[in-house]
Amino acid sequence: MMHLLYANFPTWLKPEIFPGLPVRWYGLMYIFAFGTAFFVYRRQIKERNFPMSEDDLSSMFFWGILSLLVGARLFSTLIYDTTGIYQRQPWLIFWPFYNGRFTGLQGMSYHGGAFFGLLSVVIWAKVKKISFREIGDMYAAAIPLGFTFGRIGNFINAELYGKVTTSPLGMIFPYAERVSTSKIWVQEVAAAVGIDITDLAMVNLPRHPSQLYEALFEGIVLWAIIWFFRSRKPFKGFLVGLYFLGYGIFRFFIEYFREPDSDLGFRIELVKTGLDPAYYHHPLSFTTGQILCFLMILFGVVWIIIASRLPNKEVTYIYPEADDQPKVSKEEASAKRNKQRKLRKKLR
């Protein structure tokens, strides 16, 4: 008996929360993402006794979220779209209806959201006369955990799936493009995973669940790394650079498991293989996402170098309650935390 070496996409998962209503899990995941980032940021303010009011926090997040959505939509429609419809009808970029049917704003680019979100925080900090390096570091420690929900939303939509694989992690997505069974590599993959293609002209093969890879590494793992360094950072602004560097690296390599957009393919292909991009990704072929991630990595490295040389780079881990109190050093803050941990252990 042949054992199937893949999983089927859960049939009970549907994009709509309630059938027939324009309320989708993907939109709800955005709310979860923003809410998670907000509460993690708020915890850091209380943890450090940072001088920021609730009104300032709400204001900063409002403009940050608004800018993120605008940037994500603009990048998606102007960089990733190849039909030219948004150049001809630019009002459709933010119009959630098409041909009289509600479609929502389908298509968001992470890189556009990151760029516009960063820009809005820089401007907000300048207007409020608050150190961007301070609030930027707390943003960097809050965003990745929220980002996890966005990729879960992509998984529920069964979109942005990966390349064909014979790995046990492979999953058959219902909307994935079928491939011709006349191709040799398709026959080899089908035989390896136990799919009978005898009477089939086209077949849906298992794919990498790349959305879950991204949720894990670009979300949870990256957040854990930055959260570890939040009380150990060597200078102000370090976490901002670490975020851009870490996300860029994780996403760059995960792109090798993710099928490139069919209408874009590889933007840079240094080695022509002639193989189907749904199955093979040469290390010297690069997608749009990888190019943008390379720029993120470069920005992260440059920013870390710049931030390490800026004046007033010394870190204040816990702010005093009054201006006349001395600032708490790293050693004193660490000793205070250790004392609190020991007390909690005794109480338990």
N, C-alpha and C positions, 0 to 999 in steps of 0.2 A: 504494500500500500504506500502511495506517495504522500508525504507530509508537506503541507503548504508552508512555505517559509516567508510568510508575510501576514499582515493584518488588513482587514477591510475597514474603511472609514466608518465610524459608528453611524448607523442609519437614523438613530434618534436625534442626532445633532442637526439642527436646522438653523439657517441664518436668522430667521424671524423668531422672536420670542413667542409671539402669538400669531398663528397662521392667519393670513389675510390682512394683518395690520402692519403699517410701516414702522415697526419698532424692532430693531435688530440687536442681536447680541454684541455686534461690533461697536455700535454706538454706546451701549451700556459699558463695554470694556474701557472705553475712553473715560467715562465717568469714574469707574473704579481706579483707573490709572492716575487721573488728576487728584482724586481723593486720597489715594495712597501717598502720592508725592507730597501733598499738602500736610498730612498728618506726620509724616516722617520729618519734614522740614520744621514743623511746629515743635516736635519733640527736641530737635537740636537747639532751637531757640531757648527752650526751658532748661535744657541740659547745660547750656553754656551761659545762661542768664543774659542772653544777647539783647541789647537795647533796641528791640523792634516791637512796635505795638501791633495789636490784632488788626487794626485798620490798615496799617502799612503792609502787613503780611497778606491780607486779602487783596489789597490794591496791586501788589507786586504779582501775585498769582493770576489775577484777572488779566492784566496786560500781557503777562508771559504766556498764558494759555491762548489768548486771542491771537497774539503774534505767531505762536507755534502753529495754530490751525491755518492761518493765512499763508505762512511760508510753506507748510506741508502741501497745501492745495496748489499753490503756484508752481512749486517744483514738479509736482506730479503731472500737472497739465501742460507745462511749458517745456519740460526736459524729457519726461518719459513718454509723452503722447506723440505718436508719429502720424496721426491722421490729419493734423492741421486744423481740426475743427475749432479749437480754442483760439487760434490765431485769427480765424475768420469770424468767429462769434465769441469774443472774449467775455461777454456777459454770462456765458454758460459756466464759467469757472466756478462761480459761487451761486449758481442757480440749480436747486435740487430737483428740477423737473425736466423731462425730456419727452417731446411729442405728447404732452398732456399727461404723462405718467410720472408719479413720484419715484425718483431713483436715488435720492440722497446725494451726498458728495462722494461719489465712488472714486477712490484713488487718492492716497495721501503718501507723501514722500518724507521719510524720517529725516533725511539730510536737510531738506528745506525747513522742516520744523525746528531742527537743532540750530540752524543758522539764524533764523528769524527770532527764535526764542532767546538765543544768546544776545542778539542785538538789542532786544527789548529790555533785558535785564541790565545791560550796560547803560542804556539810556535812563532807565528808572533809577539806577544807583546814582547816576550823575545828577539827576534832578533832585533826588532826596538827600544828596550829599552823604551817602553811605558807601563804604568801601566795597567796590565790586568784587574784590578778591575774597572778602568775607562772605557775602551772600552767595557768590558763585560757588564757593566750596561747599556750602550747605545745600545748594541746588544739586551739585554733583553727587552728593551722598543721598539724595532723595529721589532723583529721577529714575535711575535704572530699575528699582523695585516696581515702580508704577508702569514702566515700559513693558514689563512681563505681560501685563493684561492685554496690551495692544496685539502682541503676537498670538496670544491665546484667541483673540478675536479673529485673526487671520486664519487660524486653524479651524475654528468653528465655521468660517465661511468656505473652508476647503480651498483656499487660494494661496498663492505664493508657495506652492509645494516645491519639493526638490527634484533632483534628477532620478532617473530610473536606477534601481539598485537591486542586488540579490541579497543584501544584508537582511538579517532577521528583523531589523528595525523598519523595513520597508512597509509601506501602507498604500493601498489602492484608493486614490481620491476620486470621487464620482465625476468631477468636472475636468479631470486631467485629459490632455490631448491623447487620443488613440494613435498608435503607431502601426505601420504596415507589417504584417507577419511575413512578408517576403524578404525582409531584411535579415541578414545572418545574425547580427547581434541581438535582434528581437527574439529569434528562435532560440538562441543560447540562453538568454535571460529567462524566457518562458520555461525552458526545460529545467533550469537551475532552481526555480522557485515552485515548480509543480503546476504550471498552468497549461492546460490542453488547448492548443491553437489549431488543431487539425482542420476544423471547419470554419475558421475565422479568417477574414481578410484584414481586419483591424483589431487591435487588442489594447486594453488598458493595463499597463504594467505597474508593479509596486514602485513607489517613489520614496525618497527620503522625506520624513516629516520635518522639513527644515524650519518651519514656523516654531516647532517645539525646541529645536536646537537653539534658535535665537532667543526664545523665551528663557531658556536655561542659562546660556552663557552671556548674552548681552543684557539680560535682566538680573537674575538671581546671583550668578557668580560675580559679575561686575559689581553689583551692589555690595556683596559681601567683602570684596577686596577694598572698595572705597570706604565702606563703613569701618573696616579694620584700621585704615589709615586716618580716619577723621580726628582721632585724638593722638596721632603720632606723626602728623604731617610736619615736614621740616620748615615750611614757610607758608605764608598766606598765598593762596592761589594755586597751590600744588594739586589739590583735588580736581580743579577745573581741567588742568592739563592731563591728569591721570584718567579722567573720564573720557576725554576725546581720544587719548592714546589707546585706552583699553577697549572702548567700543569699536574704534577703527580696526584694531587687530582682530578682535573676535569676529566682527562682521566680514572682514576681508577674507578670512579662511572659511567661514561658513558659506560664503558665496560659491565656493567650489562644490558644495553639495546641493546648491539651489539652481534650478533651471533658469537660465537667463530669459528675459522677456522675448517672446517669439518675434516681435516686430523690431527689436533692438539688437538681439544677439550679443556678440562680443564687440565692444567698441574698439578695443585694441587686440589684434590677433597676430602675434609675432611669429607663430608657427601654424601654418595651415595644415590641418589634419584631414579635413573632409568628412570627419565623423559627425554624427548627429549630436548637437549640444544637449539634447534631452538625456543623453547617456554618458557623454565624455566631455570633460573640461580640461584642456591642456593647461599646465601651470603658467604658461606664458601667454595665455589668452585672458583678457580682463573685461569684466562687465562694467556697466555704468556705475553700479553700486561699489565695485572695487576701486574704481578711479576716485569716487567721492570719499571712500574710506581712506585711501592713501592720503588725500588732502587733509582728512581729519587727523591721521597719525602725524603728519608733518606739522599741523597746527599745534597738536598736543606737545610735541617735542620742543618746538620754538617757544611756546608759551611757558613751559616749565623753565627753560633757560632764562627767559625774560623775567618771569616772576621771582626767580631766585636772586636776581640782581637789583630788583626794585627797592627803593627805600621803605622803611617801616615794614619789613617783611617778617618781623618777629611775631610768633603766634601767641594769641591770648586764648587759652583753652576755656577758662571760666572767667566771665566778666564780673567785676565787683558790683555790688548793689548801689554803691555811691561813688562819686568821682574822687572823694578824698581817701578812699580805701586803696591799698596797694594792689597792683595786678597780681594774679595768681600765676606762678611760674609752672612750667611743665612738670617739674619734680613734685611741687606741692599739690598740683592737681592729681597726679598719679598716686601720691600718698593718700590723698583724700578718698579717691575711688577705692583703693585697696582696703582702707579702713571701713568704708561702707560695705564692701563685699564681705569682709569678715563678720561684720555685725549682722548682715542678712543670713549668713551661714549659721551663726549662733541662734538666731531667731527660729530658723527652720529646724 
